[in-house]
Amino acid sequence: YYVGFSENPDNRLEFHNSPFNKIWTKRGQPWVLLKILEFDSKTEALRVEKFIKKQKSKSFIQMIILEGWNDSCI
């Protein structure tokens, strides 16, 4: 799974799937958008992104995909 902040998820997905993509995400092509989480502020979004990445858990990400995010996830 790839977890990342973006103000424009469609453009971000297009970039990661682009044949001109030279960064590590090229190896995961084609990327498919499974879940978008929306937050009231960029600060909150980045806090949650950091928290999810710190879990280093595929099952934690799968739970968020299936059940969504709420403060009880913390």
N, C-alpha and C positions, 0 to 999 in steps of 0.2 A: 504494500500500500504506500501511496505517497500522500503526505499531509502537508498542506501549505496554505499560507494566507494569500488572498488576491482580492482586489476590488473589482476585477473582471474575470471570473472563473472561465468563461468561454474562451477568451483570448489566451489565458494561461494554459488551458487544455490544448488549444490549437498549437501553441508554441512547443509544448512538450511532445506533441505528435508530429511536428514538422521534420521533414528530411534534413533541414538545415540545423537542427538541434545538435549541438556538440557537447552538451553537458550530460552528466550521469543518467538523467532520466530517459535518454535515448534508448537505453537497454530495456526499458519496460514497455516500449511501444508495442501495440497501440494502447494508450491510456484511455480508460473509460471513467467518466465522472459518476461516482456512486452516491455521493452525499454532499450537500451544501449546507453549512451551518451559518446562520446569520446572527450578528451581534449588534448591539446598540452603538458600539464604538470600536475603533481600530485597536485601542489598548486592550479591550476585553477579548477581542478576536485573537490577538497575538498571545495573550496570557493563556487562553485555552489551547492554542496551537502548541505552545511550549509544553504545557501540561501533558497533552496527548503524546507528543514526541518523547517526553521523559519516561513514559510508561513502557516504551519499547515492547509493546504487547500487541500481537496480531489479533488476539481474541478481544482485547479492549476496543480496538478499532472496529472490529466486526460488531460488537455490541452497540457502538455508537451508530453504525450504519443501519442496523436493524431497529434500534429503539430511540435513536436521537440523542441529543445532549440536554442535560439539565444539571443544575448545581449539585444534585446527589451523585453525579459521576466523580466529583472531587473527593 
